[in-house]
Amino acid sequence: MEQRQILAYYACRYNGDWNRIARAEISHETPVITEIPTPYITICDGNYPDTLKQLRYPPFVLFYEGDISLLQKSCITVIGSREADSYGCYVTEQICRRLSSRYVLVSGLAKGIDGIVHSSAIRSGGHTIGVIGSGLSVHYPYVNEPLYQTMRKDHLILSEYPYRTGVRKHHFPWRNRILAALSGKIIVTQAKVRSGTMLTVNEALELNREVWCVPHLFDDEMGRGCGLLVQQGANLLYETEQLEEF
C-alpha cells in the first residue's frame, strides 16, 4: 500500500484527528484497505501546497471536491465576522470584485463575510476555495447550500475530515490554520475583538503572512478587532486603489 493510501486510512480511522494520525504514523500502525468516497491529496503528493508545509501541524490529508489545481494558483484569504453588518458585506464585496480577476479567493464557507467572499468571487467570474470544519457531506451552515453546490463543481472545497464527519466546535479554530497558510496575504474586513477571525490572524502572523484590515467607525464593536490589529501592526486597507498593488 502506498504511503498516501496509508495516511488516508489513518485519517478515516481517526476522524481527521491530527495527533492520532501522527501517532499511528510513528508507530507504523498496520492499515487496512478502506473505500474513500471522495478524492484526496496527502502531504506525500507532488500537488500538495508548499504553503501548508510551513505549518507546525500541516494537514496529513485533505479531502476535496472540485478543481484541485486551484491550489497551485496565487491565493488571497479574505475573512471576517459571521454576524456581518451591511458595511462589512459592502466592503467585502468591493474588495473581492477587485481581486477575483488576479487571485483565487480563500475563505471558510461560514455564514456572514465568508459567504460574501465566495459568492462575490463567483459572480465576478473568478475562482474560490472554501476550507470547512466538517466532512464534505455536511453542508454547514445550510444557508450556504447553494454555494456548496456551485463550489463542489467549478471551484474547490477542502476538509481534513472524512466525508461524513459532523460539525464539532473545536474543528473550526483548528481549521483556521489552513486558511492562514494557503495565502501570502490575509484581509480582514470585519471582526470583533473576540472571534475566530482573530485566531486565523494569529496563525497568519506566526507564518509571517501580510495582514490587512479594513477601518471601521470609532467604537464600533463589529470593527474593534480590525482596529486592534492595526494598532498591533497590521496594514490598513482604506481604499480599493491599494488593491492594485497586491
N, C-alpha and C positions, 0 to 999 in steps of 0.2 A: 504494500500500500504506500502511495506517495505521501510525503510529509504534509502536503496541503490537505489531503484527504484525512490524515490523522488529526490535524488541527480542527478541521470541520467537525469531525466526530466528537472531539473533546468539547467544542463549542455547543454542540447539540446536547450532549450528555449533561453538561453542567450549566445549561441555560444561559450561556454567554458570560458566566462569572469569570472575570479575568484571573483572579487569584487561583481558582480551582483549575482553570485551564493550564496556568503556569506550573502548578504542582504536578499535574498529570504529565506534562511535557518533560519536566525534570526527572520524574520517576519512571519515564518510558512506559507508562500505563498501556496495556495491550488494548488496541482499539478493535471494534467490530465494524463490519460493513453496515452503513446506515443510509437509507434513502433520504436525500435532502431535497425538498420541493422547490427551492429557489437557487439560482446561480450564486456564486460567492467568489471573493478573492481573499487570499491569505497573505500574510507577511512574507511568505516564501515566493510569491509570484512577482514576475517582472513588471506587471502593471500596477503593483501596489504603490501608492503615492509616497515619494521620499519625504514629503512634509509630515506624514504621520509617524515615520520612523524617528522623528525628532522628539516625540513624546516620551516621557518617562515610562508610561504604560501604553504603548501602541496597541491598538486592537489586533489580536491574532487573526481574526476572521471578520470580514464584512459581507453580510448577505445583501443582495441588492435586487432591485427591479428597475429596468430602464437601460439607459445608454451609459455603460461603464467607461467609455472613452472620455466622458466629460471630466473625469478625474485628472486627465492629462492636460487639461486646458487651464489657463490663468483664472483664478477664482478670487472673489471678494466675499467675505462673510458680512451680512447685514442682520443685526439682531435688535431686539427691543422688547417692550412690555407686552404681556398677554392682555392687559387691560388698556389697550391703546386708546387715546382720545383722538379727536378729529385732526388736531395739529400733528400728532405723531404719525397718523396714517398719511396725511398730506405730504409731509417732508420725506417719508419713506418712499412713497410712490415717485416723487420727483427725483430722488437720488437714484432709485433703481432704473427708472426710464433712461437716465443719462448713462448709466454704467452697463446696461444689458447688452449693448452692441459690442462691447470690448471684453466683458468678463462673464464667466458663469457665476451666478449669484447663489450663495450658500446660506441656508437658514435651517431652523429646526422644525418646520411644519407644525408649529403650535398655532393657537389662535392669536389674534392681535397682529403685532408687527410681522411675525414670521409669515403669516398667511399673505400679508400685503406684499412682502418681498417676492414670494414665489409667483403670485398672480400678476404682479407688475412685470416681472421678467418675461412671463409667458405672453402677456398682452403686447409687450414691446417687441416680440419676435426673437427674444433671447433664450437662454437656457438656464436652468436652475437645478440645484441639488438640495434635497432635504435629508437631514440626519435625524432619525427618530429614536425614541427611547423604549420602543416595544418591538415585537416581531412584525414582520411585513404584512401579516394577515390582519393586524389590529390597527384600524384606521382611527387614531385618536388625535385630536378631538373630532367628533363626527361632523362638525361644521365645515371641516376641510375635506370632506369626502370627494367633492368634485376635483379638488387639487390632486388628491391621491390618484384618482382615475386618469387624469391627464399626465401627471408626472411619471407614473409607472410605465407609460408607453413611450413618451417622447423626451423625457428628462431623466432624472435619476433619484431614487430613494435608497438610502443606506441604513443598515442597522447591524450592530454587532450581536443582536439577539436572534435566536432561532425563530422560525416562521410564526409559530403560534404563541410566542411569549406575550403574556398580558402586560398591562400597564403597572409599573412599580414606581413608587415615588423616588426611590434612590437612583433609578436608571437615568433620570433627566440631568442631574448635575454631573453624573459620570459621562453622559453623552456629550456634554458641553466641551470637553477637552478636544473632541473630534472637530466640532465647529470651529474652535480656535485654531487648530493646527492646519486645516485644509487650505487656508488662505494666507497671503502675505500681509493683508490689511483687514482690520475689523472696524466696521462702522456701527456705532450705537446711536440709534435715532431717538430713543426714549427709554428711560429707566428710572425706577425708584432706587433709593439707596440700598434697600434690602430686596434683592431679586436674583433670579437665575442668570439674568444678563450680566450682573456683576461677577458672578462665578466664571462665566465664559471669558470675561475680560481678564481676570486674574490668570487664567490659563494662557491667554494670549501674551500677557506680559512676561510670563515665565519663558515663553518661546521667542521672545524678542520680536513680536509682531507689532506693526504700527496700529495704534488705536486712535480712531477719530470719533468725535462726539458732536452731536447737533446741540446748539444752545437752546435754552428754554427761558421762560419768563422768571423773574426773581421770585423765589419762594414757592415755585410750582412743584408740588410733591411729585408729579409724574416725571419731572425732569431733573430732580435733585441728584440722581445717580450720575447723569451726564455732567452736571456742574462739578460734582466731587471728582470725577475722573479728570476733567480739565484742570482742576486745582492741583491734582496729583501728577500732572504732566502729559495727559493725553492731548492730541491735536484737536483744535477747534475747527469744525466744519460749518462755516457760517454762510457760504453761498455756493450755488451749483457750479459756478465757474471754476472753483477749486478742483472739481472732479475731472476736469480736462487734463490736469497734471498727474492724475493717478496712473 
